[in-house]
Amino acid sequence: MNADLDSLSKDELIQLRTDVEKALKTIDARRKADAKRAAEKAAKEYGFSLDEILGAATGKTTKGAAKYANPANPEQTWTGRGRKPNWVIEALDNGKSIEDLAI
């Protein structure tokens, strides 16, 4: 395609750029949809859904069972993994042991 860009006005060039960007986004969206369909088909051939595969690939895990509970509010629990909740820190600072918070 040979376009004579020199003959276009600034407004026409801006419109052309806008049209090109829109067309590129449309092509990307179409290609992503095609890739997703192909990935879903491949996963199905092995007996899995794409969500199952992607969940395993990203290392997503379910929240573990609660091991500790706030004595002042038993609805507040902690699995013992990750950052300690404020209520755990406060209980430890007030002389309780982690075993005192165990469920």
C-alpha positions as CSV (number, residue, x, y, z in Angstrom):
1,M,0.0,0.0,0.0
2,N,1.5,3.3,-1.1
3,A,-0.2,6.2,0.6
4,D,0.8,9.7,-0.3
5,L,1.0,11.0,3.3
6,D,2.5,14.3,2.1
7,S,-0.7,15.3,0.4
8,L,-2.8,14.8,3.6
9,S,-3.6,17.6,6.0
10,K,-2.7,17.5,9.6
11,D,-6.4,16.7,10.6
12,E,-6.5,13.9,8.0
13,L,-3.2,12.5,9.3
14,I,-4.6,12.5,12.9
15,Q,-7.7,10.8,11.7
16,L,-5.7,8.2,9.8
17,R,-3.6,7.6,13.0
18,T,-6.8,7.1,15.0
19,D,-8.2,4.7,12.5
20,V,-5.0,2.7,12.4
21,E,-4.8,2.4,16.2
22,K,-8.5,1.3,16.3
23,A,-7.8,-1.3,13.5
24,L,-4.8,-2.6,15.4
25,K,-6.8,-3.0,18.6
26,T,-9.5,-4.8,16.7
27,I,-6.9,-7.2,15.2
28,D,-5.3,-7.8,18.6
29,A,-8.7,-8.6,20.2
30,R,-9.6,-11.0,17.4
31,R,-6.2,-12.8,17.7
32,K,-6.6,-13.0,21.5
33,A,-10.1,-14.5,21.1
34,D,-8.7,-17.0,18.5
35,A,-5.8,-17.9,20.8
36,K,-8.2,-18.4,23.7
37,R,-10.4,-20.7,21.7
38,A,-7.4,-22.8,20.6
39,A,-6.2,-23.0,24.2
40,E,-9.6,-24.1,25.4
41,K,-9.8,-26.7,22.7
42,A,-6.3,-28.1,23.5
43,A,-7.2,-28.2,27.3
44,K,-10.4,-30.0,26.5
45,E,-8.6,-32.7,24.5
46,Y,-6.7,-33.5,27.7
47,G,-9.8,-33.5,29.8
48,F,-9.3,-30.1,31.5
49,S,-10.9,-26.7,31.3
50,L,-8.7,-23.7,30.6
51,D,-9.5,-22.3,34.0
52,E,-8.2,-25.5,35.6
53,I,-5.0,-25.3,33.6
54,L,-4.4,-21.6,34.3
55,G,-5.2,-21.9,38.0
56,A,-2.6,-24.6,38.3
57,A,0.0,-22.7,36.2
58,T,-0.3,-19.5,38.3
59,G,0.0,-21.4,41.5
60,K,-3.3,-20.2,42.9
61,T,-4.1,-22.1,46.0
62,T,-7.1,-22.1,48.3
63,K,-7.0,-20.5,51.6
64,G,-5.8,-22.9,54.3
65,A,-7.8,-23.9,57.3
66,A,-7.8,-21.5,60.2
67,K,-5.4,-22.5,63.0
68,Y,-5.8,-19.4,65.2
69,A,-8.7,-17.3,66.4
70,N,-9.0,-14.0,68.2
71,P,-10.2,-14.7,71.7
72,A,-12.1,-11.4,71.8
73,N,-13.8,-12.1,68.4
74,P,-13.7,-15.7,67.3
75,E,-14.9,-14.7,63.8
76,Q,-11.4,-13.3,63.2
77,T,-9.1,-16.2,62.3
78,W,-5.7,-16.7,60.8
79,T,-4.2,-19.7,59.0
80,G,-0.7,-19.1,60.4
81,R,0.6,-18.2,56.9
82,G,1.5,-14.8,55.6
83,R,1.5,-11.6,57.6
84,K,0.2,-11.7,61.2
85,P,-3.1,-9.9,61.7
86,N,-3.1,-7.0,64.1
87,W,-5.1,-9.0,66.7
88,V,-2.3,-11.6,66.7
89,I,0.4,-9.0,67.2
90,E,-1.5,-7.3,70.0
91,A,-2.2,-10.6,71.8
92,L,1.5,-11.6,71.6
93,D,2.5,-8.1,72.8
94,N,0.1,-8.5,75.8
95,G,1.8,-11.7,76.9
96,K,-0.2,-14.4,75.2
97,S,1.6,-17.2,73.3
98,I,0.7,-18.3,69.9
99,E,-0.6,-21.6,71.4
100,D,-3.1,-19.5,73.4
101,L,-4.7,-18.4,70.1
102,A,-4.8,-21.9,68.6
103,I,-8.2,-23.2,67.7
